[in-house]
Amino acid sequence: MPSEPIEAAIAYPPILSEEQEEDFRTLDAENTISRRSTHGSATYTGGHSPRRVPTVHDLEELHTKEGYIIVKFEKGKGEDPREWSNGKKWYITVATATLCLAVALGSSIITGDMTGPAKEFGERQIIINLTVTCFVMGFGIGPLFLAPLSEVYGRRPLYFVSMFLYFIFTLPGPLAKNAATLVVTRMIAGIMASAPMCNVGGSIADVWAIEDRGGPMALFSGTLFIGPCLGPMIGGWIGERAGWRWVYWVLFIFLGVSFLLTFFIPETLAPIILRKKAEKLRKERNDERYKTLEELEKLPFRETITIALVRPFAMLFQEPIVIFMTFYLSFVYSLLYLLFFAFPIAFSKIRGFGEGLTGLTFTSIMLGVLSAGFFVPTQERVYAHVTRNGTFPEARLYPMMVGSIMMPIALFLFAFTGAYAWVHWIAVCISGFVFGFAMILLYVSANSYIIDSYSDYAASAMAAKTFLRSEIGAMVPLFVDPMFNNMGFQYAGLLLALIAVAIGPIAFIFFFYGERIRAKSKRATQTKRIKDEDAIFEKHRV
């Protein structure tokens, strides 16, 4: 799906209908919507808001009348990735999830021993912390230009090239003679590592139909959310027993194994597969009429890049839903990276834990993340009940409202237990558990709401969110140590808790007033919440 963001595939119940998903799968719906609107007057309902835009079927008929022969998958011949064997699908799922895990680990495993490089190079700790900052900054910068490249060259080449460069630019880490080498190469590695992150969800959606996607997406989501917490656990023991250079060596070796997997990952992006089929048919039959719908409808690459770079920032300043939800998610994302540095203060500095044991405390966050998965059936029932008369974006906000209450509780607990050695360590771990649980509720719910609110422009909305979230999260390592050391652990934690309290009402405000806010936007969907009495009246009227 060229422009379907990862979050659309993860969300449950599914955000996109089968018709909308096929639209994304066949065309880059976001980048071609303006062009498609000029083709005719058929109604297109993608994003729940009626638009005078032809459907894929209408476009196929239109171009057929123009004399083109539209190249499509032939059912039963195994051309369509969704017709491949389960074994092949699961290999693609596991292999791409491994790439995602390699990226998630790479962002946090070095936090297992951050003092080692500072001591060896004689640098201030804040300089070494830049190795995390620069890597995470790359997460936000890379997708702006790497995501459109997948539409041109496909997912497979992007995996191969990006993982190779990520692998190569990790090598200077264990061989570094100074801090500058660590910082610069981590920046490049972070940009390259962003490519798998913005394509893996799409690869899984390429090969699995919606009804079969539960298990594969659960595996992918696990690497996405649990991977960063595994980093300090693994890195802590390695740093304590073998030194900080071996943390980089282990990451380098794992990246090498992950890179080898890319040799055997087939291309899964439907437009690329069909494009190759069309090229073959044109050559074999010497007939230029064989075209894919994507070839006939796609915008020039230069215009695609312009849209990818400009539209996200326009939405970031023009769309209230994108602005406030991005701010909230940036805060949550920042908290995760803040805990990579705050947990060592609470356990190593205050309680005297070793780096290995300190890393194990991140199990509490992982358990919270996993436990949030048990909330899915409840959320599904609530969503089904409130959308019984028709779907609307605000129905996605129930988990976020719960999470916005739980997050301040987690931070208050962390502030008033982590600061004192006489408080049992389990209390701090409980705060980590509550944080992990609340983080997933907030993250999945807010992302789903953004996508549901801007179905036609979901990729741009999520690109804006990802960029700002990553850049804000990247700043955390630069201020977390001075903040906790100068303000004091309790007051630094208290400040975070109070911020969580202050921004908590955002979910409730959009739940009650989101429909009015969307009504004033030209990009947002215009679906309205239908009350029971209105539904009954409409039913009797019909």
Disulfide bonds with the S-S distance in Angstrom:
none
